[in-house]
Amino acid sequence: MFNYLRKRFTSHIRERSRRRARLVSKDGRCNIEFGNVEQSRFVFLIDIWTTILDLRWRYKMTIFISAFLGSWFLFGLFWYAVAYIHKDLPEFNPSINHTPCVENINGLTSAFLFSLETQVTIGYGFRCVTEQCATAIFLLIFQSILGVIINSFMCGAILAKISRSKNRAKTITFSKNAVISKRGGKLCLLIRVANLRKSLLIGSHIYGKLLKTTITPEGETIILDQVNIEFVVDAGNENLFFISPLTIYHVIDKNSPFFHTAAETILQQDFELVVFLDGTVEATSATCQVRTSYIPEEVLWGYRFAPIVSKTKEGKYRVDFQNFSKTVAVDTPHCALCLYNEKEAKAKEKKGYDNPGFVLSEVSETSDTQM
């Protein structure tokens, strides 16, 4: 038992050591950090709206609660100061004919409650501002205006966070693996993508970027060099009718960066294929982007995707997501160059070619015949 656990632990450590670093995770998050940024962190306060929207929910709710509690307590101190200056508090023993700035403020707690009632417009009627103090009237107006601004900003930020198209992207899913096989007589890299909602993405456009390390002719090493990868479906790569799962493919031809890749060498390559899907949400008209990535271990050579769409007896089309990432092994050339040479050889067999080394020699015939 101990030896079995040790082997499992050793294999797990080896697998983790072989695991490649990836820029984009499977769910679309970017694995990158910025170091030694010369500009101050306060530059993010210039675009405070985007900063608030990009915060995590726990930080956003902390700011939300702190903003309201802080404003209530701050103005509570102001109302207490007004009462203290005007000598409305019980410790000053005001006379019977004394008219306070704010009635029924007896201390800091009552001042805080009046601040809360004023800003959220509760208005219980027990505490109220009188006309005897201009300072209290000005403070009431100022707190009411500032309270509306705080309410609008914080509630708007939460509403915008909830309705961001980023959440719509979570209902777009890609297949776990990419496959390489023949399609239409050509060697193609295929990926399956599905929309889990019945509402469509309008004007969808899909494309890819191949990230790898390259060395320029001048000797410069470029990490994360980006190469365009064109993905298409049978109807093109724009304005997709995204009502059912689609199988997108990239033709591996002479212009493809995978042209010189073979089944035996693909695992030795160091690249990351990032796939993007842009579209407009039908319900909100907001644009969204879905992305995922594939590393060499996630590209299966010699496979195709299993069928996923069928037709029921009632005449409806049924999508079985159990087979969404399921693959089936098929006969596939072990490299694109081999398939290209095979087609070229067959094309040459159908044509005739002159042999430049062939020389026609004429033979003279004689009329003498020996018997």
C-alpha positions in Angstrom: 0.0 0.0 0.0 2.8 2.4 0.9 4.6 1.6 -2.4 1.5 2.3 -4.4 0.9 5.6 -2.7 4.6 6.5 -3.3 4.3 5.7 -7.0 1.1 7.8 -7.3 2.7 10.7 -5.5 5.9 10.5 -7.6 3.8 10.3 -10.9 1.8 13.3 -9.7 4.9 15.3 -9.0 6.4 14.4 -12.4 3.1 15.4 -14.1 3.1 18.7 -12.4 6.7 19.4 -13.3 5.9 18.6 -17.0 2.8 20.9 -16.9 3.4 23.9 -19.1 2.8 27.5 -18.1 -0.1 28.9 -20.0 -1.0 32.6 -20.6 -4.8 32.0 -20.8 -6.6 29.4 -18.7 -9.3 27.2 -19.9 -12.0 29.5 -18.5 -10.4 32.5 -20.2 -8.5 34.2 -17.3 -5.1 35.7 -18.2 -2.2 34.4 -16.2 0.0 37.5 -16.2 1.3 40.0 -13.6 2.9 43.4 -13.9 6.1 44.1 -11.9 8.1 47.3 -11.3 5.3 49.6 -12.6 6.8 53.1 -12.5 3.5 54.9 -12.3 1.9 55.3 -8.9 -1.1 53.2 -7.9 -3.1 56.4 -7.6 -3.4 56.6 -11.4 -6.1 54.0 -11.1 -8.2 56.4 -9.1 -8.4 58.6 -12.2 -10.6 56.0 -13.8 -12.4 55.1 -10.6 -15.5 53.7 -12.4 -13.5 51.0 -14.2 -11.5 50.3 -11.0 -14.6 49.7 -9.0 -16.1 47.4 -11.7 -12.9 45.3 -11.9 -12.9 44.7 -8.2 -13.9 41.3 -6.8 -17.3 41.1 -5.1 -15.9 40.9 -1.6 -13.9 44.1 -2.0 -16.8 45.8 -3.8 -19.3 45.0 -1.0 -16.7 46.1 1.6 -16.5 49.5 -0.2 -20.2 49.6 -0.5 -20.9 49.1 3.2 -18.0 51.3 4.2 -19.2 54.2 2.1 -22.6 54.3 3.6 -21.5 53.6 7.2 -18.7 56.1 6.9 -20.9 58.9 5.5 -23.6 58.3 8.2 -21.0 58.4 11.0 -19.2 61.5 9.5 -22.4 63.5 9.2 -23.4 62.2 12.6 -20.3 63.9 14.0 -21.3 67.1 12.1 -24.8 67.0 13.6 -23.3 66.4 17.0 -21.0 69.4 16.5 -23.9 71.6 15.5 -25.8 70.6 18.6 -22.7 71.1 20.8 -22.0 74.5 19.4 -25.6 75.6 19.7 -25.7 74.2 23.2 -28.6 71.9 22.5 -27.3 68.9 24.5 -28.7 68.0 27.9 -25.3 68.7 29.7 -25.7 72.4 28.9 -29.1 72.5 30.7 -30.9 74.5 28.1 -33.9 76.5 29.2 -37.5 75.7 28.5 -37.8 78.4 25.9 -34.6 77.2 24.1 -35.2 76.2 20.5 -32.6 73.6 19.3 -31.2 73.3 15.8 -32.3 69.7 15.7 -34.9 68.5 18.1 -34.3 65.4 20.2 -30.5 65.1 19.7 -29.2 64.1 23.1 -25.8 62.7 22.2 -23.6 61.0 19.6 -25.9 58.0 19.2 -29.0 60.2 18.5 -26.9 62.3 16.1 -25.9 59.2 14.2 -29.5 58.0 13.9 -30.6 61.4 12.6 -27.8 61.3 10.0 -29.0 57.9 8.9 -32.6 59.0 8.7 -31.7 62.1 6.7 -29.5 60.4 4.1 -31.8 57.5 3.4 -34.9 59.7 3.7 -36.6 57.6 6.3 -38.1 60.5 8.2 -39.6 59.1 11.4 -40.7 62.5 12.5 -39.2 62.3 16.0 -36.1 64.3 15.1 -36.2 67.2 12.7 -34.4 70.4 11.8 -35.9 73.7 13.0 -35.7 77.1 11.3 -33.6 78.6 14.0 -30.2 77.5 12.7 -29.0 78.2 9.2 -26.0 76.0 9.7 -28.3 73.0 10.3 -30.3 73.8 7.2 -27.1 74.0 5.0 -25.8 70.7 6.5 -29.2 69.1 5.7 -29.1 70.2 2.1 -25.4 69.2 1.7 -26.0 65.7 3.2 -29.1 65.1 1.0 -27.2 65.9 -2.2 -24.1 63.9 -1.2 -26.3 61.0 -0.2 -28.0 60.9 -3.7 -24.5 60.9 -5.3 -23.3 58.0 -3.1 -26.5 56.0 -3.7 -26.3 56.5 -7.5 -22.6 55.6 -7.8 -22.6 52.6 -5.6 -26.0 51.1 -6.8 -25.0 51.8 -10.4 -21.6 50.0 -9.9 -23.3 47.0 -8.5 -25.9 46.9 -11.2 -23.2 47.3 -13.9 -21.2 44.5 -12.2 -24.2 42.2 -12.3 -25.2 43.0 -15.9 -21.7 42.8 -17.4 -21.4 40.7 -20.6 -18.6 38.9 -18.9 -21.1 36.7 -17.2 -22.8 35.9 -20.5 -19.5 34.5 -21.7 -19.7 31.8 -19.0 -22.5 30.1 -21.0 -20.2 29.7 -24.0 -18.1 26.6 -23.8 -15.3 25.1 -25.8 -14.3 21.5 -26.1 -11.7 20.2 -23.7 -9.3 19.2 -26.5 -8.6 20.2 -30.0 -8.3 17.4 -32.7 -6.4 17.1 -35.9 -7.9 15.0 -38.7 -8.9 15.2 -42.4 -11.9 17.3 -43.3 -13.0 17.8 -46.9 -9.8 16.1 -48.1 -7.6 18.6 -46.1 -5.8 18.2 -42.9 -7.5 20.4 -40.3 -7.3 21.4 -36.7 -10.8 21.2 -35.2 -12.4 22.7 -32.1 -16.0 22.4 -30.9 -17.8 25.4 -29.4 -21.4 25.5 -28.0 -23.8 28.1 -26.7 -25.6 26.9 -23.6 -28.4 29.4 -23.9 -31.2 29.6 -26.5 -30.6 33.3 -27.0 -28.2 34.0 -29.8 -24.9 35.9 -30.1 -25.4 38.4 -32.9 -22.5 39.0 -35.3 -20.3 36.3 -33.9 -16.7 36.3 -35.1 -14.1 33.6 -34.2 -10.3 33.7 -34.6 -7.2 32.4 -32.9 -3.7 33.4 -31.9 -0.7 31.1 -31.7 1.7 32.1 -28.9 5.2 30.8 -29.1 8.8 31.9 -28.6 10.6 32.9 -31.8 14.0 34.2 -32.7 14.3 36.9 -35.3 17.0 36.9 -38.0 18.7 39.6 -36.0 19.0 37.2 -33.0 16.3 38.8 -30.9 14.2 36.4 -28.8 10.5 37.3 -28.7 8.5 35.6 -25.9 4.8 35.2 -26.6 5.1 36.0 -30.2 1.6 36.1 -31.7 0.7 34.4 -35.0 -2.8 34.8 -36.5 -4.7 31.5 -36.9 -7.8 31.6 -39.1 -10.7 29.5 -38.0 -13.8 29.0 -40.2 -16.9 26.9 -40.4 -18.5 25.9 -43.7 -20.3 29.3 -43.9 -17.3 31.4 -43.0 -15.9 32.8 -39.7 -18.2 35.8 -39.3 -22.0 36.2 -38.5 -22.2 32.6 -37.2 -25.7 31.1 -36.8 -24.9 30.0 -33.3 -28.0 28.1 -32.5 -26.3 24.7 -32.0 -22.8 23.5 -31.3 -20.4 24.3 -34.1 -17.2 22.6 -35.1 -14.7 25.2 -36.3 -11.6 24.3 -38.1 -8.3 25.6 -39.3 -6.9 24.3 -42.5 -3.3 23.2 -42.1 -1.8 24.2 -45.5 1.5 25.8 -46.5 0.5 29.1 -44.9 -0.3 27.5 -41.6 2.2 27.4 -38.7 1.3 23.8 -38.1 2.4 22.7 -41.7 5.7 21.3 -40.6 4.3 19.7 -37.4 3.9 15.9 -37.3 2.1 13.5 -35.0 5.4 12.4 -33.5 6.7 15.9 -32.8 3.6 17.9 -31.7 4.2 17.1 -28.0 7.7 18.4 -28.3 6.5 21.8 -29.5 6.2 24.7 -27.2 3.2 26.8 -28.1 -0.2 27.9 -26.8 -3.2 28.2 -29.1 -5.6 30.9 -27.8 -9.1 30.9 -29.4 -11.4 34.0 -29.2 -15.1 34.3 -29.9 -16.5 37.8 -30.1 -20.2 38.6 -30.3 -23.1 40.8 -29.3 -25.5 39.7 -26.6 -29.0 39.6 -28.1 -30.8 40.6 -24.9 -28.6 43.6 -23.9 -26.8 44.5 -27.1 -23.5 44.5 -25.2 -20.4 43.0 -26.7 -18.7 40.0 -25.1 -15.6 38.0 -25.7 -15.1 34.3 -24.8 -11.6 32.8 -24.9 -9.8 29.6 -24.1 -6.4 28.0 -24.9 -4.9 24.7 -25.9 -1.4 23.5 -25.2 0.3 20.6 -27.2 -0.9 18.0 -24.7 -4.5 19.1 -25.4 -4.2 18.7 -29.2 -5.1 15.1 -30.2 -3.7 14.0 -33.6 -5.8 11.5 -35.5 -9.2 12.1 -33.9 -12.5 13.7 -34.7 -15.4 14.7 -32.6 -18.3 12.4 -32.0 -21.8 13.3 -33.3 -23.7 15.5 -30.9 -26.9 16.6 -32.8 -29.8 14.1 -33.5 -33.4 14.3 -34.4 -36.2 13.0 -32.2 -39.4 11.3 -33.2 -41.3 14.5 -32.5 -39.3 16.3 -35.1 -37.1 18.3 -32.7 -33.4 18.6 -32.8 -31.7 17.3 -29.7 -28.1 18.2 -28.6 -26.5 15.6 -26.4 -23.8 17.4 -24.4 -22.5 14.2 -23.0 -20.6 13.7 -26.3 -19.5 17.3 -26.5 -15.8 16.7 -25.9 -15.9 13.0 -26.8 -13.5 12.0 -29.7 -13.2 9.1 -32.0 -10.0 7.8 -33.6 -9.8 8.0 -37.4 -7.1 7.4 -40.0 -5.1 10.5 -40.4 -1.8 11.3 -42.2 1.0 11.8 -39.7 1.9 15.2 -41.1 0.5 17.8 -43.4 3.5 17.7 -45.7 3.0 14.0 -46.3 -0.7 14.6 -47.3 0.4 17.4 -49.6 3.1 15.3 -51.3 0.6 12.4 -51.7 -1.9 14.7 -53.5 0.9 16.1 -55.7 2.1 12.6 -56.7 -1.5 11.5 -57.6 -2.0 14.7 -59.7 1.3 14.0 -61.6 0.2 10.4 -62.4 -2.8 11.8 -64.4 -0.5 13.8 -66.6 2.1 12.9 -69.2 5.6 14.4 -69.1 8.3 14.5 -71.8 11.6 12.9 -71.0 14.3 15.4 -71.9 16.9 12.6 -72.0 15.1 10.6 -74.7 16.7 10.8 -78.2 15.0 9.5 -81.3 17.4 7.7 -83.6 16.4 6.9 -87.2 17.3 3.5 -88.7 17.9 3.3 -92.4 16.2 0.5 -94.2 17.9 -1.5 -97.0 16.2 -3.1 -99.9 18.7 -6.0 -100.1 17.4 -9.2 -98.7 19.6 -12.1 -98.0 18.2 -15.5 -98.2 
